[in-house]
Amino acid sequence: MKILVFGETGQVARALAVAGPAHGITVHTLNRTQSDLSDPAACAAAIMATDADAVINAAAWTAVDAAEVQEDAAQIINADSPGAMAQACATRGLPFVHISTDYVFDGTPGAPWTPAAPTGPLGAYGRTKLAGERAVLDAGGTAVVLRTAWVFDGQGKNFVTTMLRLSETRDALNVVADQTGGPTPADAIADACLTIAQKLLDGIGQGGIHHFSGTPDVSWADFARAIFATAGRVVTVTDITTADYPTTAARPANSRLDCSSLTASFGIARPDWQAALDRIITETQP
């Protein structure tokens, strides 16, 4: 089996390149030079020309704050291009897996979000990602939109690497404690995407929207404490509110995702983020 992946340097795209051989899958990643996500027609052309058996879109505009002032550009990358990819996949009869986000919800405190829960993005990033979901599903092919949250690995720009970097020079940090979600290892997302693509190709599983995030759900502050404890860093974490840490774009307070449909349809369980964190710290710390 061969899979075409949009994205090369992002956390999930890197993980897909590594995970492919373990699944017996050849993964061909496309960088910006090979397929510019700001050009929907080029994205579609890459799919029309591929000999891959399935396509995964692991690329996106992820600069949440910048999207507030560059929404038109984010719209092309997060919505127009995925829609063009999905249409090309539908034309070719190729399964398509598209990664989306918890930011499509308004973050109202309460139960974990189900795939069918009403959406209500708080900002431009969420709006463009929601538009991308709709474009993918409207294309009419065999597709899964996989919403995830709080992605981390040991290399990219993410909460884990940021906390570890700050702990090198700081012994106390203020961290937001009124936002909760499930930290999700990038390699677990890669494994899930590959499994979904394989099963869709085999005619197994239900297309549409599914959720995937790590367990257990925690606050950013408690996640930070776990990072420091795992790394053996002595850093005092003080809980603060979202209002104490203003950002250009609003963040959802409740990013918890109900992942039961993914388990029922594809047999994929939520990953243990602490186990992944243990492994990452072991691999990256001197």
Phi, psi and omega in degrees: 000141179234136181236134175267128182241124171276123186115147180219322187258349179289166184303310183288321179298317177298318180294325177296319179298325179282319186284333183310304181303326179295334178266003184071029185240137173273124181248124177247110181268147178247126176269182185295329179290321182284329178204107184278118181292348175277004179233090182305323181296323178293323178296315179297320181297323179298323179286321179296334183265350188283155171255015180288159180268342181202165183228138175237130174260104179252015182249149180192164166278113184246003178281091189300312182291319181296331180297335181296331181250356179227046186296325180299318179292318178296325180298318180297313185287320186269343184232305185295315181291315175301323177297319178294321176300313183297321179295319178294319178297319178298319179297320182276348184074031182259134173298144183229129176243124184238127182271129178235202196213158173292344182292356175285348179260162181273354175078016178302129180302144181155213182286162174302147182285131172271162178301333182268359182296149179299136178270164180182067184302144183273344185207186185296318180302309179298320179298316182290324178291322177295319177298324177295318177303312183296321179294321180296312183289327179290343182293337173085006179270191176274106187215149172235129170262117183253104177278135178220181186205154169051053185287138178214155168211194182259007186236317188284187177271103183207180186297319182296310182293327177293314179298318179295320178295315180296327182291347178286337182232355183236144175247005177207139180218146171263126183227140182299132184242358181253019169242130182234148179188184180250104177305135188234118179295135181299324181290332176290323176296318179300313179300318180297316180298318179294319178296316179299313181300316180297316183289323176298319179297326180274003179078023182248140175096160183258126176289181181106208184263133174225160180246149179208115177211163182286165179230147002275164175289141182216172170273164175301321182296316180290327175296318178300317179299320179295322179298312182293320179295318181293323181275356181070030179261132179268097181225126177276125180255123177254127179292134172228170179265166176302322180296334179283346183229073185293142176229161180301314180257142177288143177253144178290137179285326181246104179251017181287134185242133173278113187257013188295328182292328179292320177295316182294322186273324186236359179071024183258120181267160177294137180279151176277107184292331180295320177297319178294320179296318177304314182294316181297315180298318179298320184284330188256340182275143181291000000 
